[in-house]
């Protein structure tokens, strides 16, 4: 992770069209952005596509970044790309149905490994409504503050806190079953 001065230098170089600077941004943020997309759709092929769209959009829109928290801006762009995907492809229902069928085919094991617990958590995340799932992923995976989330969603911070809290309670109950 680059410090703020280094990140500002990279962003300024990107604004000037420096391909190496864009490559540095990709190196810095590709894993976290891919993880965000994967947590939202649960499919690596779609996550790869959304990540490609994000970095293409970054090349097009880097000049619109006017300062402030770059990560918040980047994840807002990522969130917009995800919502565009949902609107244009209308795949959310198909993804959830496919995951539900997959869950039905998995037999319960007496002791679960970390990867099994992780897979189970992923399935439970996909059962949440997309807004709640996105807020939880942005909060805990992308490490955005509740204030940043409220600004991103143009909602009161109390609403965001409440949604995240209810979503986490729902996840906790599902995981305890």
Buried (B, 14 or more C-beta within 10 A) or exposed (E): EBEEEEBEBBBEBBEEEEEEBBEBBBEBBEEBBBBBBBBBBBBEEBBEBBBEBBBEBBEEEBEEBEEEBBBBBBBBBBBEBBBEBBEEEEBBEEBBEBBEEEBEEEEEEEEEEEEEEEBBBEBBBBBBEBEBBBBBBBBEBBEBBBEBBBBBBEBEBEEBBEBBEEBBEBBEEBEEE
